[in-house]
Amino acid sequence: MDLGGVLLVVRQRDDVEAENGEPGRMILNFHVDDFDAVEARLRTAGVDWLVPPEDRSSGRFGTFADPDGTYLQIIQFA
């Protein structure tokens, strides 16, 4: 996935479990300039939202899991 010049690569490995046993221990945050565009791209990719995109006092947030179950979050600060 190309994230504006930063590539996020998710690969399967034989030396780790198929899913993260404690996904809440680490959340990767991606600060974006156009939340709506990133959200649309993620929806097209079929992500399952753990916390659907929402407006908060500090900006717009959405949390989903990658194929391994690791939590990822997109944020556009207000």
HUNORJO-V519875 format. One line per field, one symbol per residue. burial: 1 if it has 24 or more other C-alpha atoms within 12 Angstrom, else 0. Layout:
# HUNORJO-V519875
burial: ???
This chain:
# HUNORJO-V519875
burial: 000000000000000000000000000001000010011001000010000010000001111111001111111100
